[in-house]
């Protein structure tokens, strides 16, 4: 077989069943959801292919009484989920970002709304906003609380890093690089005036997210520029 033949290409890249359950890695950037007369919630626009008898229904993730004004401040894709139900396989991806799968065991995790890829139907979800909402002028800076037992998938640009938070040893992050955190942590905004002066009014680094308590924070080596400063 030629090294560059069509047969070689197909053999190298074809989809393979790995028998990993409801969620499995088709690759590190493609998630396969195996539906068997059940449903999963997926990020709107993340479906790249499917086979079988699958029905897709768009649901507004912000239909929980937050208000129309706030809805307008959030990006379209990040503000909606799609319900995939039926029997078959659904393949999900988000801008080539790396996929992480977690199995919650009666646990809670917060994930940035822009980074949620999919989660199992029996996971309870709720929208939560950072404090000082006036600091947010554009979409993305909202998060989803995922609670219960079941599978959750989120995405990161490149490999994620997890930072441990302990009492008296808080972790401060760039909100644009913050992906997820454990459910027992409550983030707050803080403004670093010296950084604002050093980098200029356009620098997002002057607004930071502070995590105190005991838990963990997941960050990525990439800044998604969906946050602006209210002081600009």
LOPAPA-986021 format. One line per field, with one value per atom (N, C-alpha, C): residue in one letter; atom name; x, y, z. Coordinates in steps of 0.1 Angstrom, whole numbers, plus 5000, padded with zeros to 4 digits. Last residue first. Example, Ala and Ser with C-alpha at 12.3 -4.5 7.8 and 13.67 -1.06 7.14 Angstrom:
2
residu S:S:S:A:A:A
atome N:CA:C:N:CA:C
X 5128:5137:5129:5132:5123:5132
Y 4978:4989:5000:4943:4955:4967
Z 5071:5071:5079:5078:5078:5078
***
This chain:
232
residu X:X:X:X:X:X:X:X:X:X:X:X:X:X:X:X:X:X:X:X:X:X:X:X:X:X:X:X:X:X:X:X:X:X:X:X:X:X:X:X:X:X:X:X:X:X:X:X:X:X:X:X:X:X:X:X:X:X:X:X:X:X:X:X:X:X:X:X:X:X:X:X:X:X:X:X:X:X:X:X:X:X:X:X:X:X:X:X:X:X:X:X:X:X:X:X:X:X:X:X:X:X:X:X:X:X:X:X:X:X:X:X:X:X:X:X:X:X:X:X:X:X:X:X:X:X:X:X:X:X:X:X:X:X:X:X:X:X:X:X:X:X:X:X:X:X:X:X:X:X:X:X:X:X:X:X:X:X:X:X:X:X:X:X:X:X:X:X:X:X:X:X:X:X:X:X:X:X:X:X:X:X:X:X:X:X:X:X:X:X:X:X:X:X:X:X:X:X:X:X:X:X:X:X:X:X:X:X:X:X:X:X:X:X:X:X:X:X:X:X:X:X:X:X:X:X:X:X:X:X:X:X:X:X:X:X:X:X:X:X:X:X:X:X:X:X:X:X:X:X:X:X:X:X:X:X:X:X:X:X:X:X:X:X:X:X:X:X:X:X:X:X:X:X:X:X:X:X:X:X:X:X:X:X:X:X:X:X:X:X:X:X:X:X:X:X:X:X:X:X:X:X:X:X:X:X:X:X:X:X:X:X:X:X:X:X:X:X:X:X:X:X:X:X:X:X:X:X:X:X:X:X:X:X:X:X:X:X:X:X:X:X:X:X:X:X:X:X:X:X:X:X:X:X:X:X:X:X:X:X:X:X:X:X:X:X:X:X:X:X:X:X:X:X:X:X:X:X:X:X:X:X:X:X:X:X:X:X:X:X:X:X:X:X:X:X:X:X:X:X:X:X:X:X:X:X:X:X:X:X:X:X:X:X:X:X:X:X:X:X:X:X:X:X:X:X:X:X:X:X:X:X:X:X:X:X:X:X:X:X:X:X:X:X:X:X:X:X:X:X:X:X:X:X:X:X:X:X:X:X:X:X:X:X:X:X:X:X:X:X:X:X:X:X:X:X:X:X:X:X:X:X:X:X:X:X:X:X:X:X:X:X:X:X:X:X:X:X:X:X:X:X:X:X:X:X:X:X:X:X:X:X:X:X:X:X:X:X:X:X:X:X:X:X:X:X:X:X:X:X:X:X:X:X:X:X:X:X:X:X:X:X:X:X:X:X:X:X:X:X:X:X:X:X:X:X:X:X:X:X:X:X:X:X:X:X:X:X:X:X:X:X:X:X:X:X:X:X:X:X:X:X:X:X:X:X:X:X:X:X:X:X:X:X:X:X:X:X:X:X:X:X:X:X:X:X:X:X:X:X:X:X:X:X:X:X:X:X:X:X:X:X:X:X:X:X:X:X:X:X:X:X:X:X:X:X:X:X:X:X:X:X:X:X:X:X:X:X:X:X:X:X:X:X:X:X:X:X:X:X:X:X:X:X:X:X:X:X:X:X:X:X:X:X:X:X:X:X:X:X:X:X:X:X:X:X:X:X:X:X:X:X:X:X:X:X
atome N:CA:C:N:CA:C:N:CA:C:N:CA:C:N:CA:C:N:CA:C:N:CA:C:N:CA:C:N:CA:C:N:CA:C:N:CA:C:N:CA:C:N:CA:C:N:CA:C:N:CA:C:N:CA:C:N:CA:C:N:CA:C:N:CA:C:N:CA:C:N:CA:C:N:CA:C:N:CA:C:N:CA:C:N:CA:C:N:CA:C:N:CA:C:N:CA:C:N:CA:C:N:CA:C:N:CA:C:N:CA:C:N:CA:C:N:CA:C:N:CA:C:N:CA:C:N:CA:C:N:CA:C:N:CA:C:N:CA:C:N:CA:C:N:CA:C:N:CA:C:N:CA:C:N:CA:C:N:CA:C:N:CA:C:N:CA:C:N:CA:C:N:CA:C:N:CA:C:N:CA:C:N:CA:C:N:CA:C:N:CA:C:N:CA:C:N:CA:C:N:CA:C:N:CA:C:N:CA:C:N:CA:C:N:CA:C:N:CA:C:N:CA:C:N:CA:C:N:CA:C:N:CA:C:N:CA:C:N:CA:C:N:CA:C:N:CA:C:N:CA:C:N:CA:C:N:CA:C:N:CA:C:N:CA:C:N:CA:C:N:CA:C:N:CA:C:N:CA:C:N:CA:C:N:CA:C:N:CA:C:N:CA:C:N:CA:C:N:CA:C:N:CA:C:N:CA:C:N:CA:C:N:CA:C:N:CA:C:N:CA:C:N:CA:C:N:CA:C:N:CA:C:N:CA:C:N:CA:C:N:CA:C:N:CA:C:N:CA:C:N:CA:C:N:CA:C:N:CA:C:N:CA:C:N:CA:C:N:CA:C:N:CA:C:N:CA:C:N:CA:C:N:CA:C:N:CA:C:N:CA:C:N:CA:C:N:CA:C:N:CA:C:N:CA:C:N:CA:C:N:CA:C:N:CA:C:N:CA:C:N:CA:C:N:CA:C:N:CA:C:N:CA:C:N:CA:C:N:CA:C:N:CA:C:N:CA:C:N:CA:C:N:CA:C:N:CA:C:N:CA:C:N:CA:C:N:CA:C:N:CA:C:N:CA:C:N:CA:C:N:CA:C:N:CA:C:N:CA:C:N:CA:C:N:CA:C:N:CA:C:N:CA:C:N:CA:C:N:CA:C:N:CA:C:N:CA:C:N:CA:C:N:CA:C:N:CA:C:N:CA:C:N:CA:C:N:CA:C:N:CA:C:N:CA:C:N:CA:C:N:CA:C:N:CA:C:N:CA:C:N:CA:C:N:CA:C:N:CA:C:N:CA:C:N:CA:C:N:CA:C:N:CA:C:N:CA:C:N:CA:C:N:CA:C:N:CA:C:N:CA:C:N:CA:C:N:CA:C:N:CA:C:N:CA:C:N:CA:C:N:CA:C:N:CA:C:N:CA:C:N:CA:C:N:CA:C:N:CA:C:N:CA:C:N:CA:C:N:CA:C:N:CA:C:N:CA:C:N:CA:C:N:CA:C:N:CA:C:N:CA:C:N:CA:C:N:CA:C:N:CA:C:N:CA:C:N:CA:C:N:CA:C:N:CA:C:N:CA:C:N:CA:C:N:CA:C:N:CA:C:N:CA:C:N:CA:C:N:CA:C:N:CA:C:N:CA:C:N:CA:C:N:CA:C:N:CA:C:N:CA:C:N:CA:C:N:CA:C:N:CA:C:N:CA:C:N:CA:C:N:CA:C:N:CA:C:N:CA:C:N:CA:C:N:CA:C:N:CA:C:N:CA:C:N:CA:C:N:CA:C:N:CA:C:N:CA:C:N:CA:C:N:CA:C:N:CA:C:N:CA:C
X 4868:4874:4866:4857:4863:4869:4849:4839:4845:4868:4867:4856:4858:4863:4861:4860:4858:4864:4868:4854:4850:4893:4890:4876:4908:4897:4892:4941:4932:4921:4958:4952:4942:4964:4974:4969:4938:4943:4954:4929:4932:4938:4910:4915:4917:4913:4909:4917:4901:4910:4904:4900:4895:4905:4892:4898:4892:4896:4890:4898:4893:4898:4890:4903:4896:4902:4897:4904:4896:4904:4895:4903:4911:4915:4904:4919:4908:4911:4943:4940:4928:4944:4951:4948:4933:4924:4931:4943:4947:4937:4936:4931:4935:4950:4936:4930:4983:4974:4959:5001:4998:4989:5004:5016:5012:4979:4987:4999:4970:4963:4971:4987:4988:4981:4979:4993:4994:4953:4955:4969:4936:4950:4953:4906:4912:4926:4887:4895:4902:4858:4867:4875:4857:4853:4863:4844:4853:4848:4842:4834:4843:4843:4849:4840:4830:4831:4838:4832:4820:4820:4863:4855:4843:4863:4867:4858:4875:4866:4872:4889:4880:4870:4905:4899:4888:4913:4921:4915:4899:4899:4906:4905:4892:4891:4936:4930:4916:4936:4937:4932:4949:4944:4946:4943:4948:4941:4953:4943:4951:4959:4967:4959:4941:4953:4962:4933:4930:4943:4941:4941:4938:4938:4935:4934:4958:4951:4950:4953:4959:4951:4958:4950:4958:4958:4966:4957:4952:4948:4958:4967:4965:4962:4946:4958:4956:4918:4928:4941:4894:4904:4912:4860:4871:4881:4843:4845:4858:4818:4829:4830:4806:4807:4819:4784:4795:4794:4774:4773:4785:4757:4765:4763:4758:4752:4762:4761:4760:4753:4774:4771:4771:4769:4771:4766:4785:4774:4778:4791:4795:4783:4801:4791:4796:4815:4819:4806:4804:4814:4816:4801:4797:4808:4808:4805:4804:4812:4805:4802:4814:4813:4805:4812:4825:4825:4787:4790:4803:4788:4784:4787:4800:4803:4801:4804:4800:4806:4794:4804:4798:4764:4772:4782:4752:4756:4765:4727:4736:4739:4728:4723:4733:4720:4728:4720:4724:4716:4725:4726:4734:4725:4712:4708:4717:4722:4709:4706:4757:4746:4733:4771:4769:4757:4795:4784:4783:4811:4809:4796:4818:4810:4808:4831:4839:4831:4815:4820:4827:4809:4799:4804:4832:4829:4819:4819:4826:4822:4820:4816:4825:4809:4819:4813:4801:4798:4810:4791:4800:4795:4783:4776:4785:4807:4802:4795:4814:4811:4804:4839:4827:4825:4851:4850:4838:4871:4859:4861:4882:4884:4871:4895:4884:4888:4909:4911:4900:4895:4900:4900:4884:4897:4903:4859:4871:4884:4847:4846:4859:4827:4840:4837:4812:4812:4826:4790:4804:4805:4768:4770:4784:4752:4764:4765:4720:4731:4743:4688:4698:4708:4679:4675:4686:4689:4682:4679:4704:4705:4699:4698:4695:4695:4721:4713:4711:4722:4725:4716:4736:4726:4731:4756:4744:4733:4776:4779:4766:4764:4767:4769:4760:4749:4752:4773:4774:4764:4755:4762:4762:4740:4754:4762:4714:4720:4735:4709:4710:4717:4707:4718:4720:4682:4694:4706:4664:4667:4680:4672:4667:4672:4672:4683:4680:4654:4650:4661:4664:4662:4660:4674:4660:4657:4699:4697:4682:4699:4705:4702:4675:4682:4687:4679:4673:4681:4671:4678:4671:4673:4664:4672:4676:4683:4673:4675:4668:4675:4687:4689:4682:4693:4680:4682:4725:4714:4702:4752:4745:4735:4768:4761:4756:4790:4785:4777:4795:4801:4797:4781:4779:4786:4782:4794:4792:4761:4770:4782:4756:4751:4762:4768:4770:4764:4744:4756:4756:4730:4731:4744:4717:4728:4726:4695:4698:4710:4685:4687:4691:4688:4674:4675:4718:4710:4696:4745:4731:4724:4776:4769:4755:4795:4785:4776:4829:4818:4808:4848:4841:4830:4879:4866:4860:4905:4897:4883:4917:4917:4909:4891:4905:4905:4870:4873:4888:4866:4874:4875:4832:4845:4852:4803:4813:4826:4792:4784:4793:4819:4806:4800:4841:4843:4831:4845:4837:4839:4856:4865:4858:4853:4845:4855:4867:4868:4860:4869:4863:4864:4901:4887:4882:4927:4918:4904:4941:4947:4937:4925:4928:4933:4925:4912:4915:4952:4946:4933:4955:4963:4957:4937:4934:4942:4949:4936:4933:4985:4973:4960:5010:5001:4988:5023:5023:5012:5006:5014:5012:5009:5000:5009
Y 5513:5517:5529:5503:5516:5521:5478:5488:5502:5459:5466:5477:5428:5442:5449:5395:5404:5417:5378:5382:5391:5366:5380:5384:5341:5343:5358:5334:5344:5346:5305:5312:5322:5281:5290:5298:5279:5275:5285:5266:5277:5271:5257:5252:5264:5254:5263:5257:5239:5239:5249:5243:5236:5237:5265:5252:5245:5300:5288:5275:5321:5318:5306:5336:5324:5322:5363:5359:5347:5376:5368:5362:5411:5397:5390:5437:5430:5416:5441:5449:5444:5426:5421:5429:5439:5431:5426:5471:5458:5451:5496:5485:5472:5514:5512:5500:5500:5509:5505:5486:5481:5490:5502:5497:5493:5507:5519:5514:5482:5490:5502:5474:5467:5475:5491:5492:5485:5482:5496:5497:5455:5458:5471:5445:5454:5457:5415:5425:5433:5395:5403:5412:5362:5376:5383:5328:5338:5352:5304:5315:5326:5268:5281:5292:5244:5251:5264:5234:5240:5247:5243:5234:5241:5257:5256:5248:5266:5259:5260:5286:5276:5271:5317:5308:5299:5336:5323:5313:5358:5354:5340:5364:5358:5353:5354:5362:5356:5347:5343:5355:5339:5349:5346:5320:5319:5331:5321:5322:5322:5308:5308:5309:5306:5315:5316:5273:5285:5293:5268:5263:5276:5256:5267:5262:5245:5242:5254:5246:5252:5249:5229:5230:5235:5236:5235:5237:5221:5229:5227:5225:5217:5226:5243:5236:5229:5257:5259:5253:5233:5243:5245:5222:5224:5234:5195:5209:5210:5172:5175:5190:5150:5164:5165:5124:5128:5143:5121:5119:5125:5135:5124:5121:5170:5157:5146:5200:5193:5180:5228:5215:5206:5261:5252:5238:5281:5271:5262:5316:5303:5294:5344:5338:5323:5360:5360:5356:5360:5350:5349:5393:5380:5371:5425:5417:5402:5438:5446:5437:5436:5428:5436:5450:5450:5442:5447:5460:5459:5425:5423:5436:5418:5430:5429:5382:5394:5406:5362:5367:5379:5342:5353:5357:5310:5319:5330:5287:5298:5306:5252:5265:5276:5217:5229:5242:5184:5196:5208:5156:5166:5179:5139:5139:5148:5141:5147:5148:5151:5141:5147:5176:5170:5161:5195:5185:5180:5219:5212:5203:5250:5238:5232:5274:5262:5249:5296:5294:5281:5295:5292:5289:5278:5290:5286:5257:5258:5271:5243:5255:5255:5213:5221:5232:5190:5202:5209:5156:5167:5179:5129:5137:5149:5126:5116:5124:5133:5138:5127:5127:5120:5125:5147:5144:5136:5152:5145:5143:5178:5171:5165:5185:5181:5174:5214:5201:5198:5230:5230:5216:5234:5227:5226:5246:5254:5247:5220:5234:5241:5190:5197:5212:5158:5172:5178:5135:5139:5154:5110:5124:5128:5080:5087:5101:5068:5070:5076:5077:5066:5068:5105:5094:5083:5140:5128:5118:5169:5158:5145:5202:5189:5179:5228:5220:5206:5260:5246:5240:5294:5284:5270:5312:5314:5304:5309:5306:5306:5319:5304:5301:5347:5338:5323:5363:5358:5348:5387:5374:5370:5409:5411:5398:5401:5408:5410:5390:5381:5388:5413:5405:5395:5422:5430:5422:5401:5404:5412:5379:5392:5394:5356:5365:5379:5335:5347:5357:5314:5312:5325:5309:5311:5308:5305:5317:5319:5285:5282:5293:5277:5289:5286:5249:5254:5266:5231:5242:5247:5197:5208:5219:5170:5181:5192:5135:5147:5158:5107:5117:5130:5078:5085:5095:5078:5072:5081:5100:5090:5083:5133:5123:5112:5161:5149:5141:5182:5182:5171:5204:5191:5192:5229:5220:5207:5246:5248:5238:5247:5250:5252:5220:5234:5237:5197:5200:5215:5172:5186:5189:5140:5148:5163:5113:5126:5131:5080:5090:5103:5057:5062:5071:5060:5048:5051:5077:5078:5065:5086:5074:5074:5112:5109:5097:5119:5111:5108:5148:5140:5132:5158:5154:5145:5162:5174:5171:5138:5147:5160:5117:5122:5132:5105:5101:5105:5096:5105:5098:5093:5088:5097:5089:5099:5091:5063:5074:5085:5040:5044:5056:5030:5038:5042:5017:5010:5017:5026:5022:5017:5026:5024:5019:5051:5038:5037:5067:5066:5052:5070:5066:5065:5077:5087:5082:5055:5063:5072:5046:5037:5045:5068:5063:5055:5068:5080:5075:5043:5046:5058:5047:5036:5039:5068:5070:5060:5068:5064:5068:5073:5084:5081:5049:5057:5068:5022:5034:5042:4988:5000:5012
Z 5301:5288:5282:5323:5324:5311:5319:5320:5320:5296:5309:5309:5282:5281:5294:5270:5281:5279:5251:5251:5263:5240:5242:5241:5256:5247:5250:5258:5263:5252:5268:5257:5263:5282:5278:5266:5308:5295:5291:5341:5331:5319:5368:5355:5346:5402:5391:5379:5433:5421:5411:5468:5456:5445:5493:5490:5478:5492:5499:5496:5464:5477:5483:5434:5440:5454:5413:5425:5431:5382:5390:5401:5371:5374:5382:5351:5358:5359:5338:5350:5357:5315:5327:5339:5293:5301:5314:5284:5288:5297:5276:5268:5273:5292:5294:5287:5301:5294:5296:5315:5302:5294:5338:5331:5317:5347:5344:5335:5352:5343:5338:5371:5358:5348:5392:5387:5373:5397:5391:5385:5393:5396:5389:5406:5396:5401:5408:5415:5403:5412:5404:5413:5426:5426:5417:5428:5422:5424:5451:5446:5441:5453:5452:5446:5452:5465:5465:5426:5430:5444:5408:5417:5423:5375:5389:5397:5342:5351:5365:5327:5320:5330:5321:5331:5325:5304:5303:5313:5310:5296:5294:5337:5334:5319:5350:5339:5336:5386:5371:5362:5417:5408:5394:5445:5431:5424:5480:5469:5455:5507:5495:5482:5527:5529:5517:5518:5527:5529:5483:5497:5506:5451:5460:5474:5424:5436:5445:5389:5401:5413:5359:5371:5383:5325:5337:5349:5293:5305:5316:5261:5273:5285:5236:5240:5254:5248:5238:5243:5258:5261:5249:5267:5258:5263:5284:5281:5273:5294:5285:5283:5318:5314:5305:5330:5322:5318:5365:5351:5344:5391:5387:5373:5400:5401:5397:5382:5395:5393:5369:5366:5378:5362:5373:5369:5338:5340:5352:5336:5338:5340:5316:5324:5326:5296:5310:5318:5270:5274:5288:5254:5258:5263:5271:5259:5264:5294:5284:5272:5328:5316:5306:5351:5345:5332:5361:5353:5347:5377:5363:5355:5402:5395:5380:5400:5407:5399:5372:5381:5389:5372:5367:5377:5361:5372:5366:5352:5348:5361:5358:5361:5358:5356:5352:5355:5366:5367:5364:5346:5353:5354:5330:5344:5352:5304:5307:5322:5303:5303:5308:5281:5294:5294:5262:5263:5277:5263:5251:5251:5277:5278:5265:5272:5271:5273:5276:5262:5260:5303:5294:5279:5324:5316:5305:5348:5336:5329:5381:5372:5360:5395:5389:5381:5420:5413:5407:5424:5426:5418:5421:5431:5435:5403:5412:5424:5369:5382:5390:5348:5353:5367:5321:5335:5338:5293:5298:5313:5271:5284:5288:5240:5247:5260:5225:5231:5240:5195:5209:5215:5170:5171:5185:5174:5169:5171:5188:5190:5186:5182:5182:5183:5181:5185:5186:5168:5168:5171:5178:5175:5177:5169:5174:5169:5182:5172:5178:5191:5190:5179:5210:5201:5202:5211:5216:5206:5220:5210:5217:5224:5230:5219:5225:5217:5224:5241:5241:5230:5241:5237:5238:5244:5252:5249:5226:5240:5249:5203:5204:5219:5209:5205:5208:5239:5225:5222:5259:5257:5243:5261:5264:5262:5258:5247:5249:5284:5272:5261:5299:5301:5289:5290:5288:5289:5296:5282:5281:5324:5318:5304:5338:5340:5334:5337:5344:5346:5321:5336:5344:5295:5298:5313:5286:5296:5299:5268:5281:5291:5247:5252:5266:5226:5239:5243:5197:5203:5216:5191:5195:5202:5170:5176:5179:5170:5169:5176:5153:5163:5160:5143:5144:5156:5126:5134:5134:5130:5122:5132:5125:5133:5123:5128:5121:5130:5144:5131:5122:5167:5160:5146:5178:5180:5172:5178:5167:5168:5212:5199:5189:5232:5228:5214:5243:5236:5233:5264:5260:5254:5253:5259:5255:5258:5253:5260:5246:5256:5250:5229:5234:5246:5232:5231:5237:5218:5223:5221:5223:5219:5226:5212:5221:5216:5208:5203:5214:5202:5211:5204:5191:5187:5197:5200:5196:5191:5203:5214:5212:5189:5189:5201:5201:5187:5184:5233:5225:5211:5244:5242:5232:5265:5259:5256:5270:5265:5258:5262:5269:5262:5248:5261:5268:5224:5235:5248:5202:5212:5224:5168:5180:5191:5146:5153:5166:5115:5128:5133:5097:5098:5113:5093:5098:5101:5082:5093:5100:5062:5073:5085:5045:5051:5063:5037:5044:5051:5024:5036:5044:5003:5013:5026:4989:4995:5006:4996:4989:4996:5006:5004:4996:5007:5019:5018:4991:4990:5003:5000:5000:5000
***
